Amino acid sequence: MKTSSEQPVPAVPDRASARACTLTNLLVLPGLGSLVAGRRVGWAQLGLALAGVGLFGYGLWQLLRDWLASEGPVFEFTRGLGGLLGGLGVSVVAWLWALGTSLQVHRAVRARERELAAAGADPKSVQNTRAPGA
């Protein structure tokens, strides 16, 4: 029975999969590409991104409700504007975190390719291996 709290090393995807994970992280939903790349931190990124979108939607709804109630635009800081800006901020943090994870995946791919090239193997022939040193 293993009693250590050592985290399992995630598999290193090939270059094309890493690129697809990055595009998913940055253009579809932060955290989703991290999960596809085998990074458990993607769950936190995904939750943060969804919370940001929810807060943004709530703020937008409040802002529109205030605007319709006053029969014109509201030019003061309201709860709706605070929610809108807060949701945008939370979403940006999730996006930046997902960008950082994507860069880590690309670094792992390059390290694995260098390791395989040093061993004399063709880096393009081996896919989805464990991280170097695992």
C-alpha positions as semicolon CSV with decimal commas, in nm:
position;residue;x (nm);y (nm);z (nm)
1;M;0,000;0,000;0,000
2;K;0,142;0,333;-0,106
3;T;0,120;0,593;0,171
4;S;0,300;0,889;0,016
5;S;0,111;1,191;-0,111
6;E;0,318;1,205;-0,429
7;Q;0,108;1,324;-0,722
8;P;0,099;1,108;-1,035
9;V;0,288;1,258;-1,328
10;P;0,045;1,345;-1,609
11;A;0,104;1,205;-1,955
12;V;0,275;1,437;-2,201
13;P;0,064;1,474;-2,517
14;D;0,215;1,498;-2,862
15;R;0,273;1,838;-3,022
16;A;-0,057;1,844;-3,216
17;S;-0,261;1,748;-2,909
18;A;-0,083;2,013;-2,701
19;R;-0,169;2,273;-2,964
20;A;-0,534;2,160;-2,967
21;C;-0,547;2,176;-2,585
22;T;-0,405;2,530;-2,593
23;L;-0,662;2,644;-2,848
24;T;-0,938;2,484;-2,641
25;N;-0,811;2,657;-2,326
26;L;-0,784;2,999;-2,486
27;L;-1,073;3,007;-2,735
28;V;-1,339;2,769;-2,602
29;L;-1,334;2,743;-2,222
30;P;-1,043;2,791;-1,983
31;G;-0,971;2,465;-1,803
32;L;-1,122;2,235;-2,063
33;G;-0,797;2,211;-2,258
34;S;-0,607;2,158;-1,934
35;L;-0,832;1,863;-1,851
36;V;-0,784;1,716;-2,199
37;A;-0,407;1,750;-2,152
38;G;-0,435;1,545;-1,832
39;R;-0,388;1,831;-1,584
40;R;-0,619;1,804;-1,282
41;V;-0,583;2,178;-1,219
42;G;-0,819;2,218;-1,515
43;W;-1,113;2,149;-1,281
44;A;-1,032;2,460;-1,077
45;Q;-0,977;2,665;-1,392
46;L;-1,306;2,543;-1,535
47;G;-1,493;2,627;-1,214
48;L;-1,336;2,971;-1,198
49;A;-1,421;3,042;-1,562
50;L;-1,782;2,931;-1,516
51;A;-1,813;3,140;-1,199
52;G;-1,680;3,441;-1,390
53;V;-1,928;3,389;-1,674
54;G;-2,213;3,348;-1,424
55;L;-2,116;3,663;-1,235
56;F;-2,080;3,852;-1,563
57;G;-2,427;3,735;-1,673
58;Y;-2,579;3,831;-1,339
59;G;-2,418;4,177;-1,358
60;L;-2,539;4,226;-1,713
61;W;-2,891;4,126;-1,614
62;Q;-2,888;4,366;-1,317
63;L;-2,749;4,647;-1,532
64;L;-3,015;4,600;-1,799
65;R;-3,288;4,577;-1,534
66;D;-3,169;4,904;-1,375
67;W;-3,146;5,068;-1,716
68;L;-3,501;4,965;-1,812
69;A;-3,639;5,073;-1,472
70;S;-3,493;5,423;-1,508
71;E;-3,592;5,457;-1,877
72;G;-3,238;5,542;-1,980
73;P;-2,876;5,458;-1,918
74;V;-2,756;5,465;-1,558
75;F;-2,429;5,659;-1,521
76;E;-2,332;5,556;-1,169
77;F;-2,167;5,256;-1,011
78;T;-2,439;5,002;-0,937
79;R;-2,447;4,645;-0,817
80;G;-2,500;4,535;-1,176
81;L;-2,189;4,715;-1,298
82;G;-1,990;4,571;-1,007
83;G;-2,103;4,219;-1,096
84;L;-2,027;4,277;-1,462
85;L;-1,674;4,400;-1,392
86;G;-1,613;4,138;-1,122
87;G;-1,721;3,858;-1,357
88;L;-1,496;3,994;-1,628
89;G;-1,203;4,005;-1,384
90;V;-1,262;3,649;-1,262
91;S;-1,284;3,526;-1,623
92;V;-0,958;3,699;-1,714
93;V;-0,784;3,534;-1,415
94;A;-0,912;3,191;-1,527
95;W;-0,798;3,260;-1,885
96;L;-0,449;3,365;-1,773
97;W;-0,421;3,060;-1,546
98;A;-0,521;2,835;-1,838
99;L;-0,262;3,011;-2,056
100;G;0,006;2,933;-1,797
101;T;-0,098;2,567;-1,786
102;S;-0,090;2,551;-2,166
103;L;0,263;2,690;-2,168
104;Q;0,366;2,424;-1,912
105;V;0,224;2,153;-2,139
106;H;0,421;2,289;-2,436
107;R;0,740;2,298;-2,226
108;A;0,685;1,934;-2,128
109;V;0,633;1,841;-2,495
110;R;0,959;2,012;-2,595
111;A;1,146;1,847;-2,306
112;R;1,015;1,506;-2,406
113;E;1,112;1,567;-2,771
114;R;1,464;1,671;-2,665
115;E;1,492;1,364;-2,442
116;L;1,382;1,134;-2,725
117;A;1,616;1,303;-2,973
118;A;1,908;1,259;-2,732
119;A;1,821;0,891;-2,701
120;G;1,822;0,859;-3,081
121;A;1,448;0,797;-3,114
122;D;1,221;0,984;-3,352
123;P;1,015;1,224;-3,133
124;K;0,724;1,211;-3,378
125;S;0,695;0,832;-3,360
126;V;0,627;0,816;-2,985
127;Q;0,307;0,975;-2,856
128;N;0,146;1,024;-2,516
129;T;0,439;0,917;-2,300
130;R;0,496;0,993;-1,935
131;A;0,672;1,313;-1,837
132;P;1,054;1,312;-1,833
133;G;1,195;1,171;-1,511
134;A;0,875;0,980;-1,427
